[in-house]
Amino acid sequence: MFRRDHGLCVQCRSKDIIQIGDVVDHIIPIRVDWSKRLEPTNLQTLCHACHNKKTKEDEKKK
């Protein structure tokens, strides 16, 4: 994922911000759909700040 996303946070890049991504995130959380855990299309590179924000949002959806 890091290579595909050029080592950058995809959320920050969508806002024209360049930020190193250091977390591989499951777009659809594995607790929601375990079968997608290894699908490259379900993985994205995020920075810690974006990953923490997304995790909090995902937890609210429980």
Distance bins in CASP14 RR format, pairs under 12 A and 6 or more apart:
PFRMAT RR
TARGET T0000
AUTHOR 0000-0000-0000
RMODE 2
METHOD distances of the structure
MODEL  1
1 7 0 0 0 0 1 0 0 0 0 0 0
1 8 0 0 0 0 0 1 0 0 0 0 0
1 9 0 0 0 0 0 1 0 0 0 0 0
1 10 0 0 0 0 1 0 0 0 0 0 0
1 21 0 0 0 0 1 0 0 0 0 0 0
1 22 0 0 0 0 0 1 0 0 0 0 0
1 23 0 0 0 0 1 0 0 0 0 0 0
1 24 1 0 1 0 0 0 0 0 0 0 0
1 25 0 0 0 0 1 0 0 0 0 0 0
1 26 0 0 0 0 0 1 0 0 0 0 0
1 27 0 0 0 0 0 1 0 0 0 0 0
1 38 0 0 0 0 0 1 0 0 0 0 0
1 39 0 0 0 0 0 1 0 0 0 0 0
1 40 1 0 0 1 0 0 0 0 0 0 0
1 41 0 0 0 0 0 1 0 0 0 0 0
1 42 0 0 0 0 0 1 0 0 0 0 0
1 43 1 0 1 0 0 0 0 0 0 0 0
1 44 1 0 0 1 0 0 0 0 0 0 0
1 45 1 0 1 0 0 0 0 0 0 0 0
1 46 0 0 0 0 1 0 0 0 0 0 0
2 8 0 0 0 0 1 0 0 0 0 0 0
2 9 0 0 0 0 0 1 0 0 0 0 0
2 10 0 0 0 0 0 1 0 0 0 0 0
2 20 0 0 0 0 1 0 0 0 0 0 0
2 21 1 0 0 1 0 0 0 0 0 0 0
2 22 0 0 0 0 1 0 0 0 0 0 0
2 23 0 0 0 0 1 0 0 0 0 0 0
2 24 1 0 0 1 0 0 0 0 0 0 0
2 25 0 0 0 0 0 1 0 0 0 0 0
2 40 0 0 0 0 0 1 0 0 0 0 0
2 43 0 0 0 0 1 0 0 0 0 0 0
2 44 0 0 0 0 0 1 0 0 0 0 0
2 45 1 0 1 0 0 0 0 0 0 0 0
2 46 0 0 0 0 0 1 0 0 0 0 0
3 24 0 0 0 0 0 1 0 0 0 0 0
3 40 0 0 0 0 0 1 0 0 0 0 0
3 43 0 0 0 0 0 1 0 0 0 0 0
3 45 0 0 0 0 1 0 0 0 0 0 0
4 10 0 0 0 0 1 0 0 0 0 0 0
4 24 0 0 0 0 0 1 0 0 0 0 0
4 40 1 0 0 1 0 0 0 0 0 0 0
4 41 0 0 0 0 0 1 0 0 0 0 0
4 43 0 0 0 0 1 0 0 0 0 0 0
4 44 0 0 0 0 1 0 0 0 0 0 0
4 45 1 0 0 1 0 0 0 0 0 0 0
5 11 0 0 0 0 0 1 0 0 0 0 0
5 12 0 0 0 0 0 1 0 0 0 0 0
5 13 1 0 0 1 0 0 0 0 0 0 0
5 14 0 0 0 0 0 1 0 0 0 0 0
5 19 0 0 0 0 0 1 0 0 0 0 0
5 20 0 0 0 0 0 1 0 0 0 0 0
5 21 1 0 0 1 0 0 0 0 0 0 0
5 22 0 0 0 0 0 1 0 0 0 0 0
5 23 0 0 0 0 0 1 0 0 0 0 0
5 24 0 0 0 0 1 0 0 0 0 0 0
5 25 0 0 0 0 0 1 0 0 0 0 0
5 40 0 0 0 0 0 1 0 0 0 0 0
5 43 0 0 0 0 1 0 0 0 0 0 0
5 44 1 0 0 1 0 0 0 0 0 0 0
5 45 1 1 0 0 0 0 0 0 0 0 0
5 46 0 0 0 0 1 0 0 0 0 0 0
5 47 0 0 0 0 0 1 0 0 0 0 0
5 50 0 0 0 0 0 1 0 0 0 0 0
6 12 0 0 0 0 0 1 0 0 0 0 0
6 13 0 0 0 0 1 0 0 0 0 0 0
6 18 0 0 0 0 1 0 0 0 0 0 0
6 19 0 0 0 0 0 1 0 0 0 0 0
6 20 0 0 0 0 0 1 0 0 0 0 0
6 21 0 0 0 0 1 0 0 0 0 0 0
6 45 0 0 0 0 1 0 0 0 0 0 0
7 13 0 0 0 0 1 0 0 0 0 0 0
7 18 0 0 0 0 0 1 0 0 0 0 0
7 19 0 0 0 0 1 0 0 0 0 0 0
7 20 1 0 0 1 0 0 0 0 0 0 0
7 21 1 0 1 0 0 0 0 0 0 0 0
7 22 0 0 0 0 1 0 0 0 0 0 0
7 23 0 0 0 0 0 1 0 0 0 0 0
7 24 0 0 0 0 0 1 0 0 0 0 0
7 44 0 0 0 0 0 1 0 0 0 0 0
7 45 1 0 1 0 0 0 0 0 0 0 0
7 46 0 0 0 0 0 1 0 0 0 0 0
7 47 0 0 0 0 1 0 0 0 0 0 0
8 14 0 0 0 0 0 1 0 0 0 0 0
8 15 0 0 0 0 0 1 0 0 0 0 0
8 16 0 0 0 0 0 1 0 0 0 0 0
8 17 0 0 0 0 1 0 0 0 0 0 0
8 18 1 0 0 1 0 0 0 0 0 0 0
8 19 1 0 0 1 0 0 0 0 0 0 0
8 20 1 0 0 1 0 0 0 0 0 0 0
8 21 1 0 1 0 0 0 0 0 0 0 0
8 22 0 0 0 0 0 1 0 0 0 0 0
8 23 0 0 0 0 0 1 0 0 0 0 0
8 44 0 0 0 0 0 1 0 0 0 0 0
8 45 1 0 0 1 0 0 0 0 0 0 0
8 46 0 0 0 0 1 0 0 0 0 0 0
8 47 0 0 0 0 1 0 0 0 0 0 0
8 50 0 0 0 0 0 1 0 0 0 0 0
9 15 0 0 0 0 1 0 0 0 0 0 0
9 16 0 0 0 0 0 1 0 0 0 0 0
9 17 1 0 0 1 0 0 0 0 0 0 0
9 18 0 0 0 0 1 0 0 0 0 0 0
9 19 1 0 1 0 0 0 0 0 0 0 0
9 20 1 0 0 1 0 0 0 0 0 0 0
9 21 1 0 1 0 0 0 0 0 0 0 0
9 22 0 0 0 0 1 0 0 0 0 0 0
9 23 0 0 0 0 1 0 0 0 0 0 0
9 24 0 0 0 0 0 1 0 0 0 0 0
9 25 0 0 0 0 1 0 0 0 0 0 0
9 44 0 0 0 0 1 0 0 0 0 0 0
9 45 1 0 0 1 0 0 0 0 0 0 0
9 46 1 0 1 0 0 0 0 0 0 0 0
9 47 1 1 0 0 0 0 0 0 0 0 0
9 48 0 0 0 0 1 0 0 0 0 0 0
9 49 0 0 0 0 1 0 0 0 0 0 0
9 50 1 0 1 0 0 0 0 0 0 0 0
9 51 0 0 0 0 1 0 0 0 0 0 0
9 52 0 0 0 0 0 1 0 0 0 0 0
9 53 0 0 0 0 0 1 0 0 0 0 0
9 54 0 0 0 0 0 1 0 0 0 0 0
10 17 0 0 0 0 0 1 0 0 0 0 0
10 18 0 0 0 0 0 1 0 0 0 0 0
10 19 0 0 0 0 1 0 0 0 0 0 0
10 20 0 0 0 0 0 1 0 0 0 0 0
10 21 0 0 0 0 1 0 0 0 0 0 0
10 23 0 0 0 0 0 1 0 0 0 0 0
10 24 0 0 0 0 0 1 0 0 0 0 0
10 25 0 0 0 0 1 0 0 0 0 0 0
10 27 0 0 0 0 1 0 0 0 0 0 0
10 43 0 0 0 0 0 1 0 0 0 0 0
10 44 1 0 1 0 0 0 0 0 0 0 0
10 45 1 0 1 0 0 0 0 0 0 0 0
10 46 1 0 0 1 0 0 0 0 0 0 0
10 47 0 0 0 0 1 0 0 0 0 0 0
10 50 0 0 0 0 1 0 0 0 0 0 0
10 51 0 0 0 0 0 1 0 0 0 0 0
10 54 0 0 0 0 0 1 0 0 0 0 0
11 17 0 0 0 0 1 0 0 0 0 0 0
11 19 0 0 0 0 1 0 0 0 0 0 0
11 21 0 0 0 0 1 0 0 0 0 0 0
11 23 0 0 0 0 0 1 0 0 0 0 0
11 25 0 0 0 0 1 0 0 0 0 0 0
11 27 0 0 0 0 0 1 0 0 0 0 0
11 44 1 0 0 1 0 0 0 0 0 0 0
11 45 0 0 0 0 1 0 0 0 0 0 0
11 46 1 0 1 0 0 0 0 0 0 0 0
11 47 1 0 0 1 0 0 0 0 0 0 0
11 48 0 0 0 0 0 1 0 0 0 0 0
11 49 0 0 0 0 1 0 0 0 0 0 0
11 50 1 0 1 0 0 0 0 0 0 0 0
11 51 0 0 0 0 1 0 0 0 0 0 0
11 52 0 0 0 0 0 1 0 0 0 0 0
11 53 0 0 0 0 1 0 0 0 0 0 0
11 54 1 0 0 1 0 0 0 0 0 0 0
11 57 0 0 0 0 0 1 0 0 0 0 0
12 18 1 0 0 1 0 0 0 0 0 0 0
12 19 1 1 0 0 0 0 0 0 0 0 0
12 20 0 0 0 0 1 0 0 0 0 0 0
12 21 0 0 0 0 1 0 0 0 0 0 0
12 22 0 0 0 0 0 1 0 0 0 0 0
12 44 0 0 0 0 0 1 0 0 0 0 0
12 45 0 0 0 0 1 0 0 0 0 0 0
12 46 0 0 0 0 1 0 0 0 0 0 0
12 47 1 0 0 1 0 0 0 0 0 0 0
12 48 0 0 0 0 0 1 0 0 0 0 0
12 49 0 0 0 0 1 0 0 0 0 0 0
12 50 1 0 0 1 0 0 0 0 0 0 0
12 51 0 0 0 0 0 1 0 0 0 0 0
12 53 0 0 0 0 0 1 0 0 0 0 0
13 19 1 0 0 1 0 0 0 0 0 0 0
13 20 0 0 0 0 0 1 0 0 0 0 0
13 21 0 0 0 0 1 0 0 0 0 0 0
13 44 0 0 0 0 0 1 0 0 0 0 0
13 45 0 0 0 0 1 0 0 0 0 0 0
13 46 0 0 0 0 0 1 0 0 0 0 0
13 47 0 0 0 0 0 1 0 0 0 0 0
13 50 0 0 0 0 0 1 0 0 0 0 0
14 44 0 0 0 0 0 1 0 0 0 0 0
14 46 0 0 0 0 0 1 0 0 0 0 0
14 50 0 0 0 0 1 0 0 0 0 0 0
15 47 0 0 0 0 0 1 0 0 0 0 0
15 49 0 0 0 0 0 1 0 0 0 0 0
15 50 0 0 0 0 1 0 0 0 0 0 0
17 47 0 0 0 0 1 0 0 0 0 0 0
17 49 0 0 0 0 0 1 0 0 0 0 0
17 50 0 0 0 0 1 0 0 0 0 0 0
18 47 0 0 0 0 0 1 0 0 0 0 0
19 45 0 0 0 0 0 1 0 0 0 0 0
19 46 0 0 0 0 1 0 0 0 0 0 0
19 47 1 0 1 0 0 0 0 0 0 0 0
19 48 0 0 0 0 1 0 0 0 0 0 0
19 49 1 0 0 1 0 0 0 0 0 0 0
19 50 1 0 0 1 0 0 0 0 0 0 0
19 51 0 0 0 0 0 1 0 0 0 0 0
20 45 0 0 0 0 1 0 0 0 0 0 0
20 46 0 0 0 0 0 1 0 0 0 0 0
20 47 1 0 0 1 0 0 0 0 0 0 0
20 48 0 0 0 0 1 0 0 0 0 0 0
20 49 0 0 0 0 0 1 0 0 0 0 0
20 50 0 0 0 0 0 1 0 0 0 0 0
21 44 0 0 0 0 1 0 0 0 0 0 0
21 45 1 0 1 0 0 0 0 0 0 0 0
21 46 1 0 0 1 0 0 0 0 0 0 0
21 47 1 0 1 0 0 0 0 0 0 0 0
21 48 0 0 0 0 1 0 0 0 0 0 0
21 49 0 0 0 0 1 0 0 0 0 0 0
21 50 0 0 0 0 1 0 0 0 0 0 0
21 51 0 0 0 0 1 0 0 0 0 0 0
22 45 1 0 0 1 0 0 0 0 0 0 0
22 46 0 0 0 0 1 0 0 0 0 0 0
22 47 1 0 0 1 0 0 0 0 0 0 0
22 48 1 0 0 1 0 0 0 0 0 0 0
22 49 0 0 0 0 0 1 0 0 0 0 0
22 50 0 0 0 0 0 1 0 0 0 0 0
22 51 0 0 0 0 1 0 0 0 0 0 0
23 43 0 0 0 0 0 1 0 0 0 0 0
23 44 0 0 0 0 1 0 0 0 0 0 0
23 45 1 0 0 1 0 0 0 0 0 0 0
23 46 1 0 1 0 0 0 0 0 0 0 0
23 47 1 0 0 1 0 0 0 0 0 0 0
23 48 1 0 0 1 0 0 0 0 0 0 0
23 49 0 0 0 0 1 0 0 0 0 0 0
23 50 0 0 0 0 1 0 0 0 0 0 0
23 51 1 0 1 0 0 0 0 0 0 0 0
23 52 0 0 0 0 1 0 0 0 0 0 0
23 53 0 0 0 0 0 1 0 0 0 0 0
23 54 0 0 0 0 1 0 0 0 0 0 0
23 55 0 0 0 0 1 0 0 0 0 0 0
24 30 0 0 0 0 0 1 0 0 0 0 0
24 37 0 0 0 0 0 1 0 0 0 0 0
24 38 0 0 0 0 0 1 0 0 0 0 0
24 40 0 0 0 0 0 1 0 0 0 0 0
24 42 0 0 0 0 0 1 0 0 0 0 0
24 43 1 0 1 0 0 0 0 0 0 0 0
24 44 1 0 0 1 0 0 0 0 0 0 0
24 45 1 0 0 1 0 0 0 0 0 0 0
24 46 1 0 0 1 0 0 0 0 0 0 0
24 47 0 0 0 0 0 1 0 0 0 0 0
24 51 0 0 0 0 1 0 0 0 0 0 0
25 37 0 0 0 0 0 1 0 0 0 0 0
25 42 0 0 0 0 1 0 0 0 0 0 0
25 43 1 0 0 1 0 0 0 0 0 0 0
25 44 1 0 1 0 0 0 0 0 0 0 0
25 45 1 0 0 1 0 0 0 0 0 0 0
25 46 1 0 1 0 0 0 0 0 0 0 0
25 47 0 0 0 0 0 1 0 0 0 0 0
25 48 0 0 0 0 0 1 0 0 0 0 0
25 50 0 0 0 0 1 0 0 0 0 0 0
25 51 1 0 1 0 0 0 0 0 0 0 0
25 52 0 0 0 0 0 1 0 0 0 0 0
25 53 0 0 0 0 0 1 0 0 0 0 0
25 54 1 0 0 1 0 0 0 0 0 0 0
25 55 0 0 0 0 1 0 0 0 0 0 0
25 57 0 0 0 0 0 1 0 0 0 0 0
25 58 0 0 0 0 1 0 0 0 0 0 0
26 32 0 0 0 0 1 0 0 0 0 0 0
26 33 0 0 0 0 1 0 0 0 0 0 0
26 34 0 0 0 0 0 1 0 0 0 0 0
26 35 0 0 0 0 0 1 0 0 0 0 0
26 36 1 0 0 1 0 0 0 0 0 0 0
26 37 1 0 0 1 0 0 0 0 0 0 0
26 38 0 0 0 0 1 0 0 0 0 0 0
26 39 0 0 0 0 1 0 0 0 0 0 0
26 40 0 0 0 0 0 1 0 0 0 0 0
26 41 0 0 0 0 0 1 0 0 0 0 0
26 42 1 0 1 0 0 0 0 0 0 0 0
26 43 1 0 0 1 0 0 0 0 0 0 0
26 44 0 0 0 0 1 0 0 0 0 0 0
26 45 0 0 0 0 0 1 0 0 0 0 0
26 46 0 0 0 0 0 1 0 0 0 0 0
26 51 0 0 0 0 0 1 0 0 0 0 0
26 54 0 0 0 0 1 0 0 0 0 0 0
26 55 0 0 0 0 0 1 0 0 0 0 0
26 58 0 0 0 0 1 0 0 0 0 0 0
27 33 0 0 0 0 0 1 0 0 0 0 0
27 36 0 0 0 0 1 0 0 0 0 0 0
27 37 0 0 0 0 0 1 0 0 0 0 0
27 39 0 0 0 0 1 0 0 0 0 0 0
27 40 0 0 0 0 0 1 0 0 0 0 0
27 41 1 0 0 1 0 0 0 0 0 0 0
27 42 1 0 1 0 0 0 0 0 0 0 0
27 43 1 0 0 1 0 0 0 0 0 0 0
27 44 1 0 1 0 0 0 0 0 0 0 0
27 45 0 0 0 0 0 1 0 0 0 0 0
27 46 0 0 0 0 1 0 0 0 0 0 0
27 51 0 0 0 0 0 1 0 0 0 0 0
27 54 0 0 0 0 1 0 0 0 0 0 0
27 58 0 0 0 0 1 0 0 0 0 0 0
28 34 0 0 0 0 1 0 0 0 0 0 0
28 35 0 0 0 0 1 0 0 0 0 0 0
28 36 1 0 1 0 0 0 0 0 0 0 0
28 37 0 0 0 0 1 0 0 0 0 0 0
28 39 0 0 0 0 1 0 0 0 0 0 0
28 41 0 0 0 0 1 0 0 0 0 0 0
28 42 1 0 1 0 0 0 0 0 0 0 0
28 43 0 0 0 0 1 0 0 0 0 0 0
28 44 0 0 0 0 0 1 0 0 0 0 0
28 54 0 0 0 0 0 1 0 0 0 0 0
28 58 0 0 0 0 1 0 0 0 0 0 0
28 61 0 0 0 0 0 1 0 0 0 0 0
29 36 0 0 0 0 1 0 0 0 0 0 0
29 37 0 0 0 0 1 0 0 0 0 0 0
29 42 0 0 0 0 1 0 0 0 0 0 0
29 43 0 0 0 0 0 1 0 0 0 0 0
29 51 0 0 0 0 0 1 0 0 0 0 0
29 54 0 0 0 0 1 0 0 0 0 0 0
29 55 0 0 0 0 1 0 0 0 0 0 0
29 57 0 0 0 0 0 1 0 0 0 0 0
29 58 1 0 1 0 0 0 0 0 0 0 0
29 59 0 0 0 0 1 0 0 0 0 0 0
29 60 0 0 0 0 0 1 0 0 0 0 0
29 61 0 0 0 0 1 0 0 0 0 0 0
29 62 0 0 0 0 1 0 0 0 0 0 0
30 36 1 0 0 1 0 0 0 0 0 0 0
30 37 1 0 1 0 0 0 0 0 0 0 0
30 38 0 0 0 0 1 0 0 0 0 0 0
30 39 0 0 0 0 0 1 0 0 0 0 0
30 42 0 0 0 0 1 0 0 0 0 0 0
30 43 0 0 0 0 0 1 0 0 0 0 0
30 58 0 0 0 0 0 1 0 0 0 0 0
31 37 0 0 0 0 1 0 0 0 0 0 0
31 55 0 0 0 0 0 1 0 0 0 0 0
31 58 0 0 0 0 1 0 0 0 0 0 0
31 59 0 0 0 0 1 0 0 0 0 0 0
31 61 0 0 0 0 0 1 0 0 0 0 0
31 62 0 0 0 0 1 0 0 0 0 0 0
32 42 0 0 0 0 0 1 0 0 0 0 0
32 58 0 0 0 0 1 0 0 0 0 0 0
32 59 0 0 0 0 0 1 0 0 0 0 0
32 61 0 0 0 0 1 0 0 0 0 0 0
32 62 0 0 0 0 1 0 0 0 0 0 0
33 39 0 0 0 0 1 0 0 0 0 0 0
33 42 0 0 0 0 1 0 0 0 0 0 0
34 42 0 0 0 0 0 1 0 0 0 0 0
35 42 0 0 0 0 1 0 0 0 0 0 0
36 42 1 0 1 0 0 0 0 0 0 0 0
36 43 0 0 0 0 1 0 0 0 0 0 0
37 43 0 0 0 0 1 0 0 0 0 0 0
44 50 0 0 0 0 1 0 0 0 0 0 0
44 51 0 0 0 0 1 0 0 0 0 0 0
44 54 0 0 0 0 1 0 0 0 0 0 0
45 51 0 0 0 0 1 0 0 0 0 0 0
46 52 0 0 0 0 1 0 0 0 0 0 0
46 53 0 0 0 0 1 0 0 0 0 0 0
46 54 1 0 0 1 0 0 0 0 0 0 0
46 55 0 0 0 0 1 0 0 0 0 0 0
47 53 0 0 0 0 1 0 0 0 0 0 0
47 54 0 0 0 0 0 1 0 0 0 0 0
48 54 0 0 0 0 0 1 0 0 0 0 0
48 55 0 0 0 0 0 1 0 0 0 0 0
49 55 0 0 0 0 0 1 0 0 0 0 0
49 56 0 0 0 0 0 1 0 0 0 0 0
50 56 0 0 0 0 0 1 0 0 0 0 0
50 57 0 0 0 0 0 1 0 0 0 0 0
51 57 0 0 0 0 0 1 0 0 0 0 0
51 58 0 0 0 0 0 1 0 0 0 0 0
52 58 0 0 0 0 0 1 0 0 0 0 0
52 59 0 0 0 0 0 1 0 0 0 0 0
53 59 0 0 0 0 0 1 0 0 0 0 0
53 60 0 0 0 0 0 1 0 0 0 0 0
54 60 0 0 0 0 0 1 0 0 0 0 0
54 61 0 0 0 0 0 1 0 0 0 0 0
55 61 0 0 0 0 0 1 0 0 0 0 0
55 62 0 0 0 0 0 1 0 0 0 0 0
56 62 0 0 0 0 0 1 0 0 0 0 0
END
